[in-house]
Amino acid sequence: MADVGTGLIAIGAGLAVGLTGLGAGMAEKDVGAAAVGAITENEALFGKAMIFMVFPETIVIFGLVIAIMAIFIM
Amino acid sequence: MSLPESMSRIVIVGTKSRMDEAIEAFYQLKALHLIDHTTGADGLSIGTPMSRNAKASERLLKVRAMEKELGIKKHAKTPKVPVDEIRSQINADSVENVEKEIMSVLDRRNDLNQRITELNSKKKNLELLGPIPVDLDLYSGYKTITSIVGSVTEDPTEVLKTIGDIEYFVSFDKKEGGIVAVFARKSDRDKISAALVDFGFTEITVPEGKGPVSEVLAVTDEKLTDLNGQLESVGKELEALQMKHQTFLKASDEQLSIEIEKGEVPLKVAVTEYSYIMDAWVPTNRVEDVKNELESKLGNDIYVEFQETRGRRMEEAEEVEDRYKKVPTKFNNGKITKEFQYPTKLVSVPKYQEIDPSVLIMIFLPLMFGFMVGDCGYAIPFIILGAYGLKVTHHKDWRAIATVLFFGGIWAFIFGFLFFGEALGMHFVTGEIENTIWGGGVNVTWDMLLGVTFPEWFSGLLPFGHGVGKLEAVTLLLKLSVYVGIVHLMIGYLCGFYNKYIQHGFKEAFIEKGGWILSFIGMVVLCFVLTQVMIVEEASIVIRGQQVLIVTAIGFILLIAGVIINFKREKAQAILELPGMVGNILSYTRLAAIGMSKAGMALAFNYIVFGMIVGIQNGVSSIIMLILGILLFAFLHLVIWTLAILSGGLHALRLQFVELMTKFFEGNGTEFKPLKIKREKTILTTENINKEV
């Protein structure tokens, strides 16, 4: 059996990825809907739309980094 | 750094009588980007289209209509027709003749279709009337009696019984509904209709005819078969016509479009009574060439004057007339970089006065893709698929994807072979036997699996003797990603600085971008100290004691200096952006993270197949399990491979678009579009190649 500390680290890492994932998802929902709308109006906007689309992803990457650090480095 | 090609502006003046010839010459040069003339201060108006355009447009309309009617596909493959031939055909009224031929068949088809529709509706009514024992001619032709016939959804017999002085026939079936025919006085018509409405009554018109319904129905059926047969033969005739005229229609479509396009050139230039004046952008290195070519062809009837060679400084653009302000961007790239213009254009066409990021994308996009995939087993299909794609496809979207797959695949192979030392998620060389399934662990390795020992020099090539484990050397991979990020971002900042430098000079560039560079370096230094103090284990600390203070001080000074420089322009943004810098750097950790996620999946799949299903650590249990295992192995790795395209490709692209390009790229340029014609269905024969486009 692993000790309680390891378990807490695992829970922390899970929360870090899960909650940031939720956050990013909520943000991307709005951005994505607007982006698809914009692209249907003008296809040339694809590149810009994609840039906006992936902005919120950074949140989940932070979460992932924290999780990785929690598991492998702490 | 690759800036767009240098452009010069020229003005061409010529006599209107030879404008036709001049336009042909312009198209042959393929180097003139016309500047639209705007009717304005100089009092010159724009020209009118060539007189031949009206006729050509009319013919093109006919050709397109015929193509549509005959169902000729847009990309139908037809042989190429010499221009002379198609032109003489068009001039000899071939379009009109073909139209006559096709229209007569089409008219017949439409006529047949209409008659078939009519007969079909008649047939439907007759079938409804079938159960009622009344001859068709008895439904009408009375002076005082009228017939009310229609379908019902419920049985109206009970109600009809109560109405006196009528004769009625009802045929009703609970599932399919029924039909009712009532014969009554003309004056009672409304009353009966109203009574029937409650039963879902819909009136039908009784078809004309004589005798029992069944006989009329049989005759109608016969007629229908006959007409359908005729329709079929007309269809075949049309098919034959399509085969016969397809080549002509496609070729004339193209030829007419080209003629119309050329005929519309006068709409963009200024004309006076006897002359025309047009402005155009020409690549600087072709100015002399253009001038000589035009003058040798048109002699004294044309005059070309060089106006300016536009530099990259923004002030130059401020001084000129509005329509000369924007210079078209002609990409200045080699053969390979050209393939990477596509992602640049997805964002925007670069301005004339800025660096074209295609080169940077060419370097970093495949590199990052390759690092994220980092596996020989996935790399080889990528290379093959990419090479095949580049060889066969000419569609720009597919070419862009194939390019990334090909070059990304090469990088993936290099990383997979020399750095990670693995294929399909399995290391070539076993590190510690305890980690493998043979030693009670979960890893599978190639040398154990195949029962071979790789030569000493091979494992000597790999880091740690067996390659970097994506799930073991996490710290190393994370660090590496961050270092790549710092370099990548720094390149972005420097490009931004260079852009401002060529646009506005050194001072302006320093104020606008220098501050960012300083604070970026300061931030990097501070983060370095922070990780040294807080995270790194005792053994691998590089700076300690007093050094920490000194380095921190340097970091702070750079950071503050950067913020102060920025504060003038950006106000509070200068401070608010600082955490964003750290965010940008950390964003590159996805390089490691995506590699890890794929390695994790591959590890699990390999363990399931070899450890659990085949049970290879105890010797192969049965042939069936082995075959099953190998099939599953192929399928599961195909899943990872597909995911690698999506996640690897998209994230590598994102790092270019968001992290790199936002640091310097402004875009919103116009692309250089010279007057030129691309022929697909028609060809120039050798004799007329000189006098035509």
Boltz contact constraints between the chains, C-beta under 6 A:
constraints:
  - contact:
      token1: [A, 46]
      token2: [B, 346]
      max_distance: 6.0
  - contact:
      token1: [A, 47]
      token2: [B, 346]
      max_distance: 6.0
  - contact:
      token1: [A, 47]
      token2: [B, 347]
      max_distance: 6.0
  - contact:
      token1: [A, 51]
      token2: [B, 657]
      max_distance: 6.0
  - contact:
      token1: [A, 51]
      token2: [B, 658]
      max_distance: 6.0
  - contact:
      token1: [A, 54]
      token2: [B, 654]
      max_distance: 6.0
  - contact:
      token1: [A, 54]
      token2: [B, 658]
      max_distance: 6.0
  - contact:
      token1: [A, 58]
      token2: [B, 583]
      max_distance: 6.0
  - contact:
      token1: [A, 58]
      token2: [B, 587]
      max_distance: 6.0
  - contact:
      token1: [A, 61]
      token2: [B, 587]
      max_distance: 6.0
  - contact:
      token1: [A, 61]
      token2: [B, 590]
      max_distance: 6.0
  - contact:
      token1: [A, 64]
      token2: [B, 593]
      max_distance: 6.0
  - contact:
      token1: [A, 65]
      token2: [B, 586]
      max_distance: 6.0
  - contact:
      token1: [A, 65]
      token2: [B, 589]
      max_distance: 6.0
  - contact:
      token1: [A, 72]
      token2: [B, 474]
      max_distance: 6.0
